[in-house]
Amino acid sequence: MTKTILIKNGTIVTMDQNSSIVRGDVLIRDGRIAEVGGEVDDTVNEVIEADGCAVLPGFVQTHIHLCQTLFRGAADDLALIDWLKKRVWPMEAAHTRESIRASAELGIAELIKSGTTCALTMETVRHTEEVLRVVDESGFRATVGKCMMDQGDDVPAQLHENTRASIDESVALIEKWNGQADGRIRCCFAPRFAISCTRELLTEVSQLAKKHGVMIHTHASENKSECEMVERETGERNVAYLDSLGISGAHVVLAHCIHLATEEMESLARTKTNVAHCPSSNLKLGSGLARVAEMLARKIPVSLGADGAACNNRLDIFTEMRTAALLQKLAHGPEVLPAARVLRMATIDGARALGLDQEIGSIVTGKRADIIVVDLDRIHSSPARDVVSTLVYSAGASDVRTAIIDGRLVMRDGELTTLNELSVIQGEDFGR
């Protein structure tokens, strides 16, 4: 039976190539957008009233760690390397299948509730298949990578992998899961960062990613100490080293990229390598201020991510949009990184970074229906004179009323439909 949903009377922020904003209806038929704008007169299975609301594409985050959601509040007030060695790595090493599942459920529930319908997520070394199962069951859209770590000081034994085993397990997950759920689930390679991976592993990953047609997701140049360690071990700066091994290009997402030399900026621009900007995480870890305005001026593709709950404490894209804009204004002046540009980073630019811009990221006829409805009729966002400005500077996660992924309602009137919110909070999967 044809499944149809009609979203009525909304302000449709299409994020199409003209950044069109129109009043009216959106008709969804069999998981795809069938009509946009005007008044749609059709018999449908479900009607969603959106008067006083913005209707926009679901947000796309390009750097998340679902496995770290359970670590919220357990690794605060530390710099990156200590944060990893003293807190995050030991906690990741202690994960079981049950705790990974509970962490993924909690993270996905938070993402959906705050309007994110698609994410690129790096998991830990073990039990990644549990995350993939939760993505499948929840109806979320994600590209998932098993973390790869085959070297490094102070790495717990449970996370320290044999090179061959790490590669083989990653390939097995890709062969089993990539493209499942009609393409809603995808897999990638996720070497953690240069100092936790051997040259052998990184070189083979660069070759295998092209062979399997999948992405590479890794961290780069997040922290000055990390950059110094990479240069000391390899003789090259971080981004330059990765590029020399073939880890660059439109199929690569590098998280953070804060401490870059001019030549590395030029390399990112030349290779069209994607940067995932995580402003709240960068601030909380004291890592530094990414030169986003300069990256965009050089036409380096930049999108947004909250990072993990262990270093941000929340996965709210509204906070990331607002913070990204304000930081660049502080550094370069109030005209820099206007609201419309930031909103594109959180939607269509994120989709493009994941190679999904022909399917999601804008409300255009024929695309997959990943759509959210955001209530603008709230005290903190009134008067909503400019809908884009309101979304970036005034609105918040709790204003998201409805979320649709692949034409399926995953949240209706603020209530999750594919996950039990109370069970997720209580961590019933592993008795938290």
Helices and strands as residue ranges (DSSP letters): E 4-13, E 21-29, E 32-36, E 46-49, E 53-57, E 59-64, G 66-71, H 80-82, I 83-88, H 89-94, H 97-113, E 116-122, H 128-138, E 141-148, H 163-177, E 185-191, G 194-196, H 199-212, E 215-220, H 224-234, H 238-244, E 252-256, H 262-271, E 274-277, H 279-284, H 292-297, E 302-304, H 317-332, H 339-345, H 348-353, E 371-375, G 379-381, H 387-389, I 390-394, G 397-399, E 400-405, E 408-412, E 415-416, H 421-426
